[in-house]
Amino acid sequence: MRNRITWKEKYLLALSEKLTLKEIMLLRDCGMPKARSIRQDAIEYCLINNIQTEMKKIPTEAVFSVTGCDLNYYYVDLLDYSTRYKNVILSLFKSLFKYARKYYKLKNDPTYVIEPFKSSFEEKMKQREKELSRVWQVDEFNQFIKYVNNDTYEAFFITLFYTGMRLGEIQALTWKDFKNGELQIVKSVTRKAQGKSYAIKEPKSTSSIRNIQVGKNLEMYLNKYKEKQSKIAGFNEDWFMFGNLKPLAKTTITREKDRAIKEAGVKRISIHDFRHSHASNLIANGINIVAVSKRLGHSSVEMTLRVYTHLIKTTEDQLLSYIDELLSYIDESSQNLLTK
């Protein structure tokens, strides 16, 4: 982790036009009450300190003197990395220069030369195969849930698998959000803020604000779960559905998931893949894509199609089978024509 600078150091740096990218990054992060993942820090560390010797010029050069040509050379140096990794680094570049332009009067933004990398055909095919392998069918989930022995975690994973909520959304649910067989999604848990174990924020977008119907069976199950929880001293409707006084932490959720997966002998998937599994099972069973999109809280149906387009072939096969069934009389007519 990088050491943060003091406000005095920030002031002294701001007086200088010799700010480097590394210093701009420190200024940007100074005093900001936000959590930073180890992965994000690692990527930025690699960017600033460079992975290859020939890339060392830009981070040590003053931001005010970096040109589009300099960044173009750096762009070429990135060609050996994966498309996703390259675009993460390029996005970081843009954010640093945008910050310098906004707060430190950088007149010319050289990042105009930076164009996002596009995935190769091979990368797209690998990504598609990866997505297909990261989905559980209902029988796999049923095998998994047998090895979840805690009531709270069992209720959490069942609700996650059969609603397709985002992790932050299900973490933020309180008993007030569960009414008449519906879960009201109006908030989300974010990564821990400075000095706190968690923070509540608004949903990802306005389309994320929605009501999810759970169906009779899951409603009955959650009511029984609530009945058990209500016997705990101090219970009230403001308690989190999964965690009581505090929402379940992502680390403990992941730990319980991984333990149960290992014991159940099913393929390993991430927490977010429960959402993919829910959507995939719905689409593969012919559920209307518009209904699935609304249930997931996507901003548009197009977004849902982009993510799950590989499953549309299945529903197309079902459509053709249905048409063939409706037009089965044609076979009879054809036979009559042949015998004439």
Order of alpha helices (4+ residues) and beta strands (2+ residues): alpha-alpha-alpha-alpha-alpha-alpha-alpha-alpha-alpha-alpha-beta-beta-beta-beta-beta-alpha-alpha-alpha-alpha-alpha-alpha-alpha
